[in-house]
Amino acid sequence: MTHAGAVALTRIVELELVRLRPSLAGRGAGGAAPVLVRVCDGEVSGWGEIPSVTPDRWDALAEVFAPALLGHSWRRPTEVVDAFADLPWDPALVGALDTACWDLWSRQRSTPLAHALGGSRTALTAGVTLARQVTLESVVTEVNRQVGAGFRRIRLEVEPGWDSDVVRAVQGSFPFLVLQVDAGGRYSESPEDLDALRALDATGLVAIEDPFAPDDLGAYARLTSELRTPVALHRSLTSLEDLGEAIRAEAAGAVNIDPSRLGGLTAARRAVDLAVDAGWQVWCGSSARTGVGRAATVALASLAGATLPVEMPGAGARGRDLVVPPVRAHDGVVPVPLTESGLGHEPDPTALPGSTARTLLLDAPRTTGPGGH
């Protein structure tokens, strides 16, 4: 076992892969399921989450990516990503392993993960996303439910024909509510769609997220130059290189940073810095299905540059957190756990076994690198 203050970790002793039941992946996931990864050095463990893994990607994780980490020596978690340099890029798989190593490293030093990342905030304002509703009345009803639970920022899913009228209906009932929209790449540069985006621009939103297809940075740049509302990127970004290209193209004014989409906390922390240096606004979203991934997102969102509300499950959200304590907002605020090391949350020993479909335990090669133990 490595103790705080000892030589930094250079070798993982064990790596456990926990494939959860597909029902935890949510709607439209098919045979995909969340996976938790646990890296263990003696009695100390760190955890990460892959939000959705198909059987084929499970095989890639178990046979390629996990062994690559087990055979890699590192002293700081920022060096973990080097283990995958020669592999096809898969940000979710790399991200979970990277995050688990950050958690392990922080726990070995009895340090909260938020502080290890450089975070300084103790509590975060929370935002919630509302899926598309059937009627305007049902939208207002659901917003009222979330506002009653303390949320002060609402992210509405929009599409052509279901956009500015929805925003105005909500604003009519909640004039001081902070609103942004997620367009999910459903718009084009057709005259009709551009008029619809201009109408959204006139409603005073915090951001218009992903209006166009992810690969059309030219369209994003043209819209950014025209609108007052910041255009936000999310689905376009699967690496730091993508973010750098978008910044150079002046393709947005805000960004939704999700560690599992960028390749883990190492990349996500750097992404926050790059975006802030470019003058972009930042919030931390999460595609996580369990509290493991959400806890990592909270730690990232404690960085000073992530000024917009962190994404959290809303009132009435279904699904099991699988960690204790649960990672949730209380009266619209998420506490950053600073009295515990690492993530500050532990997998729930009573809930996890009943949600597990398969477990695979891998041992590291029995060799000791420089500085090993």
Buried (B, 14 or more C-beta within 10 A) or exposed (E): EBEEEEEBBBBBBBBBBBBBEBEBBBEEBEEBBBBBBBBBBEEBBBBBBBBBBBEEBBEBBBEBBBBBBBBBBBBEBBBBBEBBEEEEEBBBBBBBBBBBBBBBBBBBBEBBBBBBBBBEBEEBBBBBBBEEBEEBEEBBEBBEBBBEBBBBBBBBBBBBEBBBEBBBBBBEEBEEBBBBBBBBBBBBBEEEBBEBBBBBBEBEBBBBBBBBBBEBBEBBBBBBEEBEBBBBBBBBBBBBEBBBBBBEEEBBBBBBBBBBBBBBBBBBBBBBEBBBEBEBBBBBBBBBBBBBBBBBBBBBBBBEBBEBBBBBBBBEEEBBBBBBBBBBBEEBBBBBBBEBBBBBBBBBEEBBEEBBBEEBEBEBEEEEBEEEB
